[in-house]
Amino acid sequence: MSLFERYLTVWVATCMVVGILLGKLMPEVAQALDGMALSVNGAPVVSIPIAICLFFMMYPIMVKIDFHEVVRAGKAVRPVGLTLFINWAIKPFTMYAIASFFLGTLFLTFIGADAVDHVKIPLGADLAVGDSYGAGRVVLLDGVRVLEVPLWRSYLAGCILLGIAPCTAMVLVWGYLSKGNDGHTLVMVAINSLTMLVLFGVLGGFLLGVGKLPVPWEALLLSISVYVALPLVAGYVSRKWIIAAKGEQWFRETFLRFLTPVTIGALLVTLVLLFSLKGETIVQNPLTILWIAVPLFVQTVFVFALGYGLSKLFGLTYESAAPTSMIGASNHFEVAIATAAMLYGLSSGAALATVVGVLIEVPLMLMLVRFCLQTQSWFPRAALTAKSTGEL
């Protein structure tokens, strides 16, 4: 792990401060950036600054995907199947349940039962001022129609988007530090990216609807196209072209090394934009971060424990158990941030909740890495079982 990656939490906190200061000292700059968007029927849909940042966040992840390895991973039925089961059949629903309990019940008094957030009207929805939509109501704010929703539900939306976006490129670091199977980790990053093309919109629409939040299906599909499919295609095409032109060794040792800080750098720029618009809310109620962080912490530890326990139950080697648990616990916060900004707005509580996910991920995942290293003896080792199990 590089110095830059090791202190990611410090850089995230720094960008939060810079963003808050920017919003306080130069609010017109933040508003101008927020106004740079592609619109459909007069409604802003894709934030241009965020789209650019997110492409540079996602492209370095996608270009690493070797589709031959994805196909070969099908032979490792147990670790791959367990990872997919936890990520898509368990994690989204436990996130919804845990976040709903903490934000909508336990912390509701502190957040404010009457506190509201203003988010974008769903793309394609023909709503007039005063109309109701889910738990929200259409109001006029600075001459623009927006949806007024309970603030805690806006935070819940951000948590849901984190829950349906499992596994980020940073999990490659967690797998490496925990001395797991790097091949299994990389392949699962690839498989999750492909699975997300299908399940992200389906689960997102369902859980957001259950939470009585705006379900902008058109925008969900657009977000998958812009933030997942586009960089995936770009990564696939450029990978083939670069390897053909320069060779695989140059691609791995030079090109990928150059890209390493690009994802995190683009993420940090995005955080400055987000906090430049949410700074006032945080300054007025600094405990907001805590109310959101608690359910995210509980969810992460729970999903990790579930993955680790099931790995033990199914007889996986430590080299497969560690990354399987890490992948489930980690969030694809790049996609979650982008989607929250697109669906609800850069200044929404949903976008803020996804940023809190970034803030707690590094120290929490390092804690889980340490736990894995201390419990290696709980599992058989790959050298003794690889031939009989067919694991990666």
Buried (B, 14 or more C-beta within 10 A) or exposed (E): BEEBBEBBBEBBEBBBEBBBBBBEEEBEEBEEBBEBBEEBEEBBBBBEBBBBBBBBBBBBBBBBBBEEBBEEBEEBEBBBEBBBBBBBEBBBBBBBEBBBEBBBEEBBEBBEEEBBBBBBBBBEBEBEEEBEBBBBBBBEEEEEBBBBBBBBBBBBBBBBBBBBBBBBBBBBBBBBBBBBBBBBBBBBBBBBBEBBEEBBBEBBBBBBEEBBBBBBBEBBBBBBEBBBBBBBEBBBEBBEEBBEEEEEEEBEEEBBEEBBBEBBBBBBBBBBBBBBBBBEBBEEBEEBBEBBBBBBBBBBBBBBBBBBEBBBEBEBBBBBBBBBBBBBBBBBBBBBBBBBBBBBBBBBBBBBBBBBBBBBBBEBBBEBBEBBEEBBEEBBEBEEBBEEBEBB
